[in-house]
Amino acid sequence: MRRRNFLHQMAASMALTPVVSGLSLHGFDPRSKSPIAVGSNRQLFIDDFLIAEGRGVRLVVNRPELTGERCITAEKPWEGFGILAYNSIMEDEGIFKLWYDAIANDGSRWCCYATSQDGTHWEKPDLGIVSFDGDRGTNIVFPPERMPHEPNCVFKDTNPACPASEKFKMVANFQRPGGKMGTYVAASPDGLHWKLMKESPAFRGSDTSNICFYDNRISHYVAYVRVWDQMRKVGRCEFDDITSWGKESVVFSSDDEDQRGLDRGLFSAMDFYTSAASKYPGAGDVYLMFPSAYYHYQEATARKMGSVDPKNDGPLDIQLATSRDGKTWNRLDRMPFIRLGGAGKFDSSYAYMVSGYLCRPEEIWLYYAVSDHTHGNYDVSRDKFTGTISRAKLRLDGFVSLDANYAGGEFSTPPLVYSGRQLTLNLDASGGGSVRVEIRPESGLAMEGFSADDCDPINGSFIGKVVSWRGKTDLSAMAGKAVRLRFVMNDTKLYAFKFE
């Protein structure tokens, strides 16, 4: 029996309803005999996986606050046309580091480097590594000279076998003299001085921001690449040798619902450009994708708008997709996760998510490249200093929440096996809201002393609120045993829980 049908039958018999109708790709199967091992990892509500049954609750995608900041702007000769779409960010040794995509008016494209102490104000250091028209005081780190090139992804390699001299990896799509375009991998001890790991490409040419990282959940490298199959799609490779990626499998693309929603008087098609796929730190089994949805103008429409390239033009905004394994992806809704700005604004026409994000104690900082020109309506040799990298802020773990309105709701988890002594919640119970948690054995009612009535109600907004039952917080006696959690809440957004 398909799980969707099972949940509907269960709802009818127990007066409980599935939280999200039709979203059942990763949810718990009540017929399963195996409890879910959550350990002490953070548990996020990105789908119905942690929900066995529920009433009066629903999953909600939460949009970040757009700061309107222009963190990186074009100003140097090697940025003469502008700042483009393929960028990577991370925190390393207490410094925020950004590898960004710039193109000069002669069409040469460069991977440049910037640093920041506060995430808002960025410096472009004179590195003296790569020269531009005789000027060696640039912040360019790759390629070493002009060649057909697209900056892609920079990441810190967490493979335990990775030597310190190869701590940083760069994936770049470029064409070596006399050769074909291909996707190469370079390594660096410092993120500045790069050396190709192999003279031949690791993968075919893939003209997008090819994302790569070491996935410690499966102990393999994974890469997300472009697939051309009538339209743009996202492919995934899994491999041990980072210099040889093998064949990709399509894991994400537009579908019939996307196409049906288009206004055909304005758009001819819709597909997905970049993925910015990542693994969320501290969660173990949470993967996030921020695909740029490309809405293709009808050619006649683009011509009326004066497009430079009316056959390949249109706006792009950013959506959110989630996964438990990096292979099967869900979209809880199809509204923009990051919207475009107002007409004529610097962020009015396209948006591409920067790969990676900065996790702060209570927030996640997301960065994205934007411009006031659409995909095909620009002239590299004519236009000057276009494009910007801006910042958005989101509550820690806050991509999706499980919400109950003022009338209240509840849900129960599947059987869980945890390690730790305390249960902490990331929640916003607002002014009149409250949350109570009940602990039950794998089957049966609440354990003595741990019922919802025993739970000290939680009111307010907290990132890591410790749950207590008549003042008691120590749950170590039940660690390693299968238990269910029952949450009773009203006027609340529940983002995550964790056994500390």
N, C-alpha and C positions, 0 to 999 in steps of 0.2 A: 504493500500500500504506500502511495506517495505520502511524504510527511505533511504536505499541505492538506490533503484530505483527512489525515489522521488528526491534525490539530483542529480542523473544523468539527469533526465528530466529537473530539474531546471537549471542545467548547460547549457543544450542545448538551453533553451529558453532565458537565460540571459547572455550567453557568460562567465559564471563563472563556475569554476570547483570545485568539492569536493576536500578538501585538502588531505585527505588520502582515497583512494579508498578502500571500504570494511570495514573501521573502523567506525561503526555506532552504537555501543552498547549504547553509552551514549549521542550521539549528540542531538542537539536541533531539535525538530520536528516543522517545520514552520507552521503546522496546529494548534499547541498548542495556546491556548488563554491566558495562564498564563505567565507573565514575570518571569525571574529568579531573585530571591532575593539574591544579592551578598553581601549586607551590606557593611561592611568595611573589609571583609576577603580578603586575598591574593588570586588571581585567576591565577592558573597555567595552561599552555597548555600541559596537559598530554594526551589529546585526542581531539576529534572534538566538545566537548560539548559547547565551547564558540564561535564556528564558524558557522554562519548561511549560509554564502556563501563566496567564495574566489576565487582569481585568482592570479597565480604566486607565491603562498606560499605553504610550505609543513612543516609537523611535522618532527623533527629530534631528535633522541636520542643522548645526549651528554655524552661522557665517561669522568670519572674523571681522574685527574692526579695521577698516582701512585708514591708515594714518594720514595719507595724502603726502607723505614725505617723498622727496626726490633724493634718494640716498646716493645713487650713482648717476651722474649725467655726463654726456659727451662734451669734451672740451679740448682734448689733445688732437694733434694732427692724425694720429693713427686711429682716432675715434671720429674722424672727420664727417663720415656719414651718420654714425650713431652707435648706440648701445642696442644689441640684439637679444635674441631669445634664449640662448643656450648658456646657462650659468650655474655655478655650484657654490654652496656656502657651508661652513662648519665652524665650530669652536675648537680651537687647538691650543693647548697650553695657556688657557686664559685669554686668548686673543681671538676675535672674530675674523675669519678669513674668507675672502670672496674671490673666486676666479670667474671673470666675466667676459662676455662676448662683445667684441668691438670690430667695426669695419671702417676702413678709410675710404676716401672719395675715389681712390684708384681701384677700389674693389678688393684690396687685400684684407684678409680677415685674421684677427689675432685673439689669443687668449691672454687677458690682462689680469693683474693681481691688485687687490686692495685689502686694507685692514681697518679694523675699528675697535675701539674700547667700549663703546656704548651701543653699537648696533644702528645708530642714526647717522653719525658723522664718520665719513670714511676717508682714508688717506690713500693716495696712489703713489707709492714710494718709487724713487728713481733707483732701479735695480741694477742697471748696467749689464743686463744679460743679453737682450736682443735689441739691435739698433733699428731705427726707422729713418730712412733717408739720411743716414750719416749721424743721426742723433742717438747716442747710446744711453742717454738718461731717460729711458722709458720704463714703464711698469709691465712691459710685455714679457711673458715667460715662454710662449710657444706660438707658432713654430719658430725655429731658429732663423728662417728666412722666408721670403714670400713664396707661397705655394698654394694651390687650391686647398682650402682648409675650412673646417667647421669645428669650433670649440664644442666639446661635449661635456663629459662628466669628470669631475675630480672627486675622489673619495679616499678616506683613510681605510687601509686594508686591515681588517680585524682577524684575518686568518692566523691562527697560532703559529703556523709555519712560516709566516712572512718575515723576512729579515728586516732589520731596522733601516737598511739602505734602500729598501723598497716600500717604506711605510705609506707613502702616498702613491696612488695610481691615477693616471689620466687616460680616459678613453677619447680618442679624437678621430674624426673622419677626415682623411686628407689624401692627396694624390702626390706620391713621390715622383721625382723627375723620371720621365720615361715609363712610368707605371700607371696603373688604374687606381681609381678611388677605392679606398678600403678603410676599414675600422681598425686602427692600431691601438696598442696599449703601451704607455710609457710609465716609468717608475721614477720616484724621486725620494731622497731622504728628508727633504725640507719643503716640498711643494713648489719650489722655485726652479731648481735645476733638474731638467728632465732628460731621460735617456730611453730610447725605444727598447722594449724588452725582447723584441724579435724584429728582424728585418722584413718579415712578411706580415700581412694583416691578420688579426685574430678573427676577423669576420668580414663579410662582404661590405661593400659600400652601403651605408645606411644614413641618409641625409636627414637626420633628426638629432635631438639630444639623447644619445644612447646612454641609458642609465645602467650602471654596474655596481655591485657591492657583494661582499661576502656575507652569506646568510648563515649565521651560526645555528639556526634551528635545524637546518638540514646538512650543515657542514659542506656546503658547495658554494661556488660563485653563481650568481644569476645576473642576467642582463636583459634589459627591456629595449627593444629595437623597433624600427619601422618595418612594416610589411605593406607592400603594394599589392592589393587584390581588388582591383577596380577602384577602391578608395583606400585612404590611409587607415591602417590598423596597427595595433600594438602586439608585437611578438615577444616571446620569452625564450631565452636560452638558459640551460643549466649545465655547469661544467666544473671540472677540477683544475684544468690547465687554463689559466687566465689568458694565455696567448693563443688558445684554440677553442672557439666557442661552439662549434658544431652548428646544427640546424635548429632554427627557431620554430616555435608553435604559436599560433595566434591565440591570445588570451583576452583581448579586449578590442571592441570595435563598436561602431554605431549599429543600430538595429532598426527594425521596421517601425518601432514606436518613435524613434528619433526622426525618421524620414517622414512619417505621417504628420508630425507636428509642424513641418515647415510650411511657410507661406510661399507657395510655388510662384506667385507673382513677383516675389522678391528674391527667393533662393532656389537654386537648382539641386543642391545636395548638402549633406552635412557629414563630416568625418572628424577623426581625432588626430591631432598633430603631434604633440609631445605627451609623455606620460608623467614625468617627474615622480616615478614610483619609488617608494621607500619602505623601510621596515621601522615601525615606531619603537623607539628605545624603551626598554624596561617592561614591555608587554609580552614578549615571547612569540605571540601568534597574531599580531596585528600588522597588516600591510595597508599602506595608503597610496592612492594614485590621484594625481591632480591633472587630468588630461585637459588640454586646450581643445575646446570644441570649435571647429572651423566651419562657419556657415558660408557656403559658396554663393556669391551673387549670381543671378542670371546674367549672362553676358550682356544682354541689352540694358539691363539695369546698371551694371558697372560702367558701360559706355556713357550712359546719361550722367553718371557721377564724375565723368572725366578720368576714369581709371587709366593708369599707365599700362596695366596688364589685365584687361577686362576678362580674359579667359581663366584667370586664376586669382580671383580677388574676393575679399569678404572679411568680416570681423571675426574675432576669436575671443571667447571668454573661458573661464576655468570652472570645471566641474569637480566633484569629489566621488571617488569610487573606493570601496573597501574590500578587504579579502582576509581570510584566515590562513591561506597557504601560498599566496602570491600567484596563484594560477586561476582561480575562479573569483571573479570580481562582481560586486554588487553596486548598484546605485540606488540609494534610498529615495532620492528624488532626482530630477533632471534640471532643476533650477541652477543658475550659476552659483558656485561657491565663492568666487570672486567676480563681481560685476564690473563692467566697463564704466568709466566716468561719464560726465555730462558732455554734450556736444561741444567740440572745440577745446576740451580739456586735454592735458598731457596724457591721460590714460583712457581716451575715448574710443579707441579703435581695435586694439588687440591686447591680450594678456597671456603670458606664459609663466608658469611657476618655476622659480629657481629650485634646482635640485638640493634637497637638504633643508634643515630649519634649525633654529636656535632654541633650545629648551631652557627656559629660565625657571626659577623656583615656583612661580605661579602662572606663567604664561608660555606660550609658544610664539615665536616670531617667525612669520612666513615672509618670504621675499618673492617678488614677481616682476618680470619685465613687461613694460607697457609702452605704447606709442599712440600718437594722434593720427597715424596713417594706417589704413587697412593692409591686408596681406600683400596685395599686388599693386598698391597705388603709391609708388615711390620711385625715385630715380637716384641711384647710388652716387653718380657723379655730380648731380645737381644739388640734392638736398643736403642740408648742413645740420650736424649736431642734433639728430633726432633720438628719441628713445630714452627711457629712464628705468632704473630699478627702484621700486618702491617697497614699503613694508606694511604688513598687516599683523594684528595681534589677536591671539585666541587664547582663551582659558586653557590651562594645562589639561590634557586629555579631552578637550572640549569639542572635538569634531562632531560627535553625535551624543545625544543624551536620551535617556529614557524618562519621559515626562508624565507626570500625573497632574491633572487640573485641581481646582479648589475643592471639587466634590470628592476627590480622592480615588485611589486605585491601589492595586497590589500585584505582585508577581512572585513566583517561586523559581529558584534555579534548579537545574538538574543536580544530581549528587556530585559533590565536589570533594576533592582531597587536597588539603592545604598544608603548608608548613608555616609556622610563625606563632606568635603569642597574642596578637591583637588584630582586630578588623578595623580598617580605616576606610573612610568614604570620601570621595570628591563629589560634592553636591552643592546645590543652591536651593535652599528651602525658603528663601525670600522672607517676607514679613510674617505672613500667616501660615506658612508651610511647616511641615514636620515629616520626619522619617523615623520609623521604628523597624528594627530587624529582629527576626525570630530565627533561631537555629533549631533544625529538626534532624533526626536521624535519617538515614537513607529512605526509610519508610516509616510512617507514623506521624504523630503530632509533636509539638514542641518539646524539647528537652527541659527537664525541670530547672527552673531558674533562668531559662533563656527564651521565654515566650515574648511575644510582642508587648504584652502587658508589663512584663518585667523590664523591657528595654527602656532606658532613659531617652525620652524623645529628643530628637535633634532638630533645632531650628536655627536658620541662618545659612551663611555661605562659607564653605570650608574646602580647602584643597585636600587635607588629610585628617579628617575628624575621626578620633578614636571612638568606637561604639562601646557603650557600657550597659550593663544590666544590673540595676540597683547598685550602681557604683563599681561593679565588677567588670574588668576588662580582659583578664587573663584567659585565653582560650587554648593554652598549650595542651591541656588534657585531651582535647579532641583532635589535635593535629595528627595527620596520617590516617584518620578515619573518614569514611564517607558521610558527609552531612549535606543537607539542603539549607539554603538561606531563603527566608520569606521576608520580602520588603513590603511594608505598609506605609504609604506616603500620600500626601496631598500638597498641591501647590508647590511642586518640587521638580527640579531637574537633577537627575542622578547621572553622573558622567562616568564614574569608575569606582571600583572597590579593590582593596588589596589586603592580604594578610601579611602583616609586618613581622 
